[in-house]
Amino acid sequence: MNQDFLIPIKDSVVAYLALQSASCLGHSIQIHSTEEGFPDLENVQIAIFGVQEDRNSQDNFGCGEDLYLIRRKFYQLFPGNWHTNIADLGDIEKGNQVSDTYFAVREIITSLLKKNIIPVIIGGGQDITYVNYRAYDALEQSVNITAVDSRFDLGSLEEDLTSQSYLSKIIMQEPNNLFNYCNVGYQTYFNSQEEISLLDNLFFDAHRLGKAKELENIEPAFRNADIVSIDIGAVRQSEAPANNNASPNGFYGEEICAIARYAGISDKVSSFGIYEYNSKHDNNHQTAHLIAQIIWYFIEGVNFRVKDYPFSGKENYQRFTVLLEDDEPLTFYKSNKSGRWWIEINILSNNKYKRHALIPCTYKDYTDATQQIIPEKWYKAMKKMV
């Protein structure tokens, strides 16, 4: 890993940590500081780093600044009953050009992924999601993205890459490794009907805010993701004011924390980012505190991963076959470890989408199938694979 891309945590944050309880989280994390140097990443499972880049953040300039406020709140928290080794690598500074920052972010993420370390990215605009996605090119695999956002951020191909146009770049630019995009929490009045139709025509998934608040229904969206990207503007303004695009409606603090835990507990999620934090609007550091708790819940989830699919063989599942009147039977699997459900897509053994052969679903999807109602997620996955 090129450590030159990363600058140490502010000395003032390290000094502040020294005044905190000896059992708080900051004392159990390896921190990239001026005094201690760069952490040893041997046996580290999660690596946090910040991105001081705001130049492509739409109407939210300043979203790469003052990330130390998040760290101060995060270090103060107490760890759960965890066995997860965590490192804080410091921040990537703004490059001379935005492309220089992107290059550094991509290199760091790729390096961490190859070490099987989960990057947790804080700060910067949500355009960093595109860079995160491109980091997977080195792994040569198809990728699923789940974004928690009130907007789809499609933009148009003609636009430059910004926090509100990154998705069109992911969909259209080569190499195209995207298998599925899922939006959680979109608000209809922020998205044109053409955009909503386009996502449906691409067989992507989108969960409107009201539906997404029924949290048990959206858990499979995170179990199916490789990349989870959170725009802090998806949280209502009264809960998280530190975003120039904040809205009166959105998720509550406890809901976004539950979502982060879903992302963490997913065996498949291998990178996690929280973007668009703008300290200029942060009353009493409230949003910094919430982001610290979001990261806490993500780590909590990672610590309680049970290694379901794709880590265990089908002998560890109960199999259920549902006979359909006018179609081939559907096969469901229920994990003996966690009680979670999957639905199988029958594909050829040499199909490049083989790693997506089991689609996460809910018990309700199974009961619907017994009533001859085919789950929409099965239909969409089939359309993408054929």
TABEL-V344620 format. One record per residue. N is the residue number from 1. RES is the residue in one small letter. BURIAL is I if it has 16 or more other C-alpha atoms within 10 Angstrom, else O. Layout:
# TABEL-V344620
n=N res=RES burial=BURIAL
n=N res=RES burial=BURIAL
This chain:
# TABEL-V344620
n=1 res=m burial=O
n=2 res=n burial=O
n=3 res=q burial=O
n=4 res=d burial=O
n=5 res=f burial=I
n=6 res=l burial=I
n=7 res=i burial=I
n=8 res=p burial=I
n=9 res=i burial=I
n=10 res=k burial=I
n=11 res=d burial=O
n=12 res=s burial=O
n=13 res=v burial=O
n=14 res=v burial=I
n=15 res=a burial=O
n=16 res=y burial=O
n=17 res=l burial=I
n=18 res=a burial=O
n=19 res=l burial=O
n=20 res=q burial=O
n=21 res=s burial=O
n=22 res=a burial=O
n=23 res=s burial=O
n=24 res=c burial=I
n=25 res=l burial=I
n=26 res=g burial=I
n=27 res=h burial=I
n=28 res=s burial=I
n=29 res=i burial=I
n=30 res=q burial=I
n=31 res=i burial=I
n=32 res=h burial=I
n=33 res=s burial=I
n=34 res=t burial=O
n=35 res=e burial=O
n=36 res=e burial=O
n=37 res=g burial=O
n=38 res=f burial=I
n=39 res=p burial=I
n=40 res=d burial=O
n=41 res=l burial=I
n=42 res=e burial=O
n=43 res=n burial=O
n=44 res=v burial=I
n=45 res=q burial=I
n=46 res=i burial=I
n=47 res=a burial=I
n=48 res=i burial=I
n=49 res=f burial=I
n=50 res=g burial=I
n=51 res=v burial=I
n=52 res=q burial=I
n=53 res=e burial=I
n=54 res=d burial=I
n=55 res=r burial=I
n=56 res=n burial=I
n=57 res=s burial=I
n=58 res=q burial=I
n=59 res=d burial=O
n=60 res=n burial=I
n=61 res=f burial=I
n=62 res=g burial=I
n=63 res=c burial=I
n=64 res=g burial=I
n=65 res=e burial=I
n=66 res=d burial=I
n=67 res=l burial=I
n=68 res=y burial=I
n=69 res=l burial=I
n=70 res=i burial=I
n=71 res=r burial=I
n=72 res=r burial=I
n=73 res=k burial=I
n=74 res=f burial=I
n=75 res=y burial=I
n=76 res=q burial=I
n=77 res=l burial=I
n=78 res=f burial=I
n=79 res=p burial=I
n=80 res=g burial=O
n=81 res=n burial=O
n=82 res=w burial=O
n=83 res=h burial=O
n=84 res=t burial=I
n=85 res=n burial=I
n=86 res=i burial=I
n=87 res=a burial=I
n=88 res=d burial=I
n=89 res=l burial=I
n=90 res=g burial=I
n=91 res=d burial=I
n=92 res=i burial=I
n=93 res=e burial=I
n=94 res=k burial=I
n=95 res=g burial=O
n=96 res=n burial=O
n=97 res=q burial=O
n=98 res=v burial=O
n=99 res=s burial=O
n=100 res=d burial=O
n=101 res=t burial=I
n=102 res=y burial=I
n=103 res=f burial=O
n=104 res=a burial=I
n=105 res=v burial=I
n=106 res=r burial=I
n=107 res=e burial=I
n=108 res=i burial=I
n=109 res=i burial=I
n=110 res=t burial=I
n=111 res=s burial=I
n=112 res=l burial=I
n=113 res=l burial=I
n=114 res=k burial=O
n=115 res=k burial=O
n=116 res=n burial=O
n=117 res=i burial=I
n=118 res=i burial=I
n=119 res=p burial=I
n=120 res=v burial=I
n=121 res=i burial=I
n=122 res=i burial=I
n=123 res=g burial=I
n=124 res=g burial=I
n=125 res=g burial=I
n=126 res=q burial=I
n=127 res=d burial=I
n=128 res=i burial=I
n=129 res=t burial=I
n=130 res=y burial=I
n=131 res=v burial=I
n=132 res=n burial=I
n=133 res=y burial=I
n=134 res=r burial=I
n=135 res=a burial=I
n=136 res=y burial=I
n=137 res=d burial=I
n=138 res=a burial=O
n=139 res=l burial=O
n=140 res=e burial=O
n=141 res=q burial=O
n=142 res=s burial=I
n=143 res=v burial=I
n=144 res=n burial=I
n=145 res=i burial=I
n=146 res=t burial=I
n=147 res=a burial=I
n=148 res=v burial=I
n=149 res=d burial=I
n=150 res=s burial=I
n=151 res=r burial=I
n=152 res=f burial=I
n=153 res=d burial=I
n=154 res=l burial=I
n=155 res=g burial=I
n=156 res=s burial=O
n=157 res=l burial=O
n=158 res=e burial=O
n=159 res=e burial=O
n=160 res=d burial=O
n=161 res=l burial=I
n=162 res=t burial=I
n=163 res=s burial=I
n=164 res=q burial=I
n=165 res=s burial=I
n=166 res=y burial=I
n=167 res=l burial=I
n=168 res=s burial=I
n=169 res=k burial=I
n=170 res=i burial=I
n=171 res=i burial=I
n=172 res=m burial=O
n=173 res=q burial=O
n=174 res=e burial=O
n=175 res=p burial=O
n=176 res=n burial=O
n=177 res=n burial=I
n=178 res=l burial=I
n=179 res=f burial=I
n=180 res=n burial=I
n=181 res=y burial=I
n=182 res=c burial=I
n=183 res=n burial=I
n=184 res=v burial=I
n=185 res=g burial=I
n=186 res=y burial=I
n=187 res=q burial=I
n=188 res=t burial=O
n=189 res=y burial=O
n=190 res=f burial=O
n=191 res=n burial=O
n=192 res=s burial=O
n=193 res=q burial=O
n=194 res=e burial=O
n=195 res=e burial=O
n=196 res=i burial=O
n=197 res=s burial=O
n=198 res=l burial=O
n=199 res=l burial=I
n=200 res=d burial=O
n=201 res=n burial=O
n=202 res=l burial=O
n=203 res=f burial=I
n=204 res=f burial=I
n=205 res=d burial=I
n=206 res=a burial=I
n=207 res=h burial=I
n=208 res=r burial=O
n=209 res=l burial=I
n=210 res=g burial=O
n=211 res=k burial=O
n=212 res=a burial=I
n=213 res=k burial=I
n=214 res=e burial=O
n=215 res=l burial=O
n=216 res=e burial=O
n=217 res=n burial=I
n=218 res=i burial=I
n=219 res=e burial=I
n=220 res=p burial=I
n=221 res=a burial=I
n=222 res=f burial=I
n=223 res=r burial=I
n=224 res=n burial=I
n=225 res=a burial=I
n=226 res=d burial=I
n=227 res=i burial=I
n=228 res=v burial=I
n=229 res=s burial=I
n=230 res=i burial=I
n=231 res=d burial=I
n=232 res=i burial=I
n=233 res=g burial=I
n=234 res=a burial=I
n=235 res=v burial=I
n=236 res=r burial=I
n=237 res=q burial=I
n=238 res=s burial=I
n=239 res=e burial=I
n=240 res=a burial=I
n=241 res=p burial=I
n=242 res=a burial=I
n=243 res=n burial=I
n=244 res=n burial=I
n=245 res=n burial=O
n=246 res=a burial=I
n=247 res=s burial=I
n=248 res=p burial=O
n=249 res=n burial=I
n=250 res=g burial=I
n=251 res=f burial=I
n=252 res=y burial=I
n=253 res=g burial=I
n=254 res=e burial=O
n=255 res=e burial=I
n=256 res=i burial=I
n=257 res=c burial=I
n=258 res=a burial=I
n=259 res=i burial=I
n=260 res=a burial=I
n=261 res=r burial=I
n=262 res=y burial=I
n=263 res=a burial=I
n=264 res=g burial=I
n=265 res=i burial=I
n=266 res=s burial=I
n=267 res=d burial=I
n=268 res=k burial=I
n=269 res=v burial=I
n=270 res=s burial=I
n=271 res=s burial=I
n=272 res=f burial=I
n=273 res=g burial=I
n=274 res=i burial=I
n=275 res=y burial=I
n=276 res=e burial=I
n=277 res=y burial=I
n=278 res=n burial=I
n=279 res=s burial=I
n=280 res=k burial=I
n=281 res=h burial=I
n=282 res=d burial=I
n=283 res=n burial=O
n=284 res=n burial=O
n=285 res=h burial=I
n=286 res=q burial=I
n=287 res=t burial=I
n=288 res=a burial=I
n=289 res=h burial=I
n=290 res=l burial=I
n=291 res=i burial=I
n=292 res=a burial=I
n=293 res=q burial=I
n=294 res=i burial=I
n=295 res=i burial=I
n=296 res=w burial=I
n=297 res=y burial=I
n=298 res=f burial=I
n=299 res=i burial=I
n=300 res=e burial=I
n=301 res=g burial=I
n=302 res=v burial=I
n=303 res=n burial=I
n=304 res=f burial=I
n=305 res=r burial=O
n=306 res=v burial=O
n=307 res=k burial=O
n=308 res=d burial=I
n=309 res=y burial=I
n=310 res=p burial=O
n=311 res=f burial=O
n=312 res=s burial=O
n=313 res=g burial=O
n=314 res=k burial=O
n=315 res=e burial=O
n=316 res=n burial=O
n=317 res=y burial=I
n=318 res=q burial=O
n=319 res=r burial=O
n=320 res=f burial=O
n=321 res=t burial=O
n=322 res=v burial=I
n=323 res=l burial=O
n=324 res=l burial=O
n=325 res=e burial=O
n=326 res=d burial=O
n=327 res=d burial=O
n=328 res=e burial=O
n=329 res=p burial=O
n=330 res=l burial=I
n=331 res=t burial=I
n=332 res=f burial=I
n=333 res=y burial=I
n=334 res=k burial=I
n=335 res=s burial=I
n=336 res=n burial=O
n=337 res=k burial=O
n=338 res=s burial=O
n=339 res=g burial=O
n=340 res=r burial=I
n=341 res=w burial=I
n=342 res=w burial=I
n=343 res=i burial=I
n=344 res=e burial=I
n=345 res=i burial=I
n=346 res=n burial=O
n=347 res=i burial=O
n=348 res=l burial=O
n=349 res=s burial=O
n=350 res=n burial=O
n=351 res=n burial=O
n=352 res=k burial=O
n=353 res=y burial=I
n=354 res=k burial=O
n=355 res=r burial=O
n=356 res=h burial=I
n=357 res=a burial=I
n=358 res=l burial=I
n=359 res=i burial=I
n=360 res=p burial=I
n=361 res=c burial=I
n=362 res=t burial=I
n=363 res=y burial=O
n=364 res=k burial=O
n=365 res=d burial=I
n=366 res=y burial=I
n=367 res=t burial=O
n=368 res=d burial=O
n=369 res=a burial=I
n=370 res=t burial=O
n=371 res=q burial=O
n=372 res=q burial=O
n=373 res=i burial=O
n=374 res=i burial=I
n=375 res=p burial=I
n=376 res=e burial=O
n=377 res=k burial=I
n=378 res=w burial=I
n=379 res=y burial=O
n=380 res=k burial=I
n=381 res=a burial=I
n=382 res=m burial=O
n=383 res=k burial=O
n=384 res=k burial=O
n=385 res=m burial=I
n=386 res=v burial=O
